[in-house]
Amino acid sequence: MITQEEENQLLDRILAGDRQAYAHLVDEHKSFAYTIAMKVLDSRPEAEEAAQDAFIKAFQYLKSFNRQARFSTWLYRITFNTAISYKRKRKPVFQSAEKTIIPQAGAAEHSLEQDDKLRFVHEAMHALNEADRLALQLFYLNEFSLDEVAAITAQNTNTVKVRVHRARQKLAEELKRILKQEAITL
């Protein structure tokens, strides 16, 4: 991870016309930009395209970047907005029942338990609204501070704090509902 000072030096070089310096910034942030896009879109090709478009937009508007925040925060916000735009334009995709892949039995019991846990958490996360899901992912999975999550989502830090707290509660309620339903079907 580069420091704020190194980042500002790179930005100065980019604004002076050094395109190779922008390639360095892209390398530094591409995996997390992709991760944000993937969390919103849940599709590898779309997430790659959205992340790429976000980098292009960031380059085009780099002169308007005021440097009050880190470049990464600004870029992640652009990525999030770009991914949301892609999601709004998305048309439903239907998959034939004949082409659906059904996993084969035979995995170890522990592996099945882990798969079940992940499936339940994934299902519960998808029941949350997009803003709550993103706040939880950024804070817990990506370990951003509340201030950083607030900057990425363009919200007040206290709003994010409340959102994360309420989202955790909703996630717990959703998991209870899913697990209760699962127990009934056994």
MOCORLIN-V977631 format. One record per run of one state. SS is the DSSP state (H for helix, E for strand, C for the rest). FROM is the first residue (numbers start at 1). TO is the last residue. If there is no record, write none. Layout:
SS|FROM|TO ; SS|FROM|TO
This chain:
C|1|3 ; H|4|15 ; C|16|18 ; H|19|41 ; C|42|43 ; H|44|60 ; C|61|61 ; H|62|64 ; C|65|70 ; H|71|89 ; C|90|96 ; H|97|99 ; C|100|108 ; H|109|127 ; C|128|129 ; H|130|141 ; C|142|145 ; H|146|153 ; C|154|156 ; H|157|185 ; C|186|186
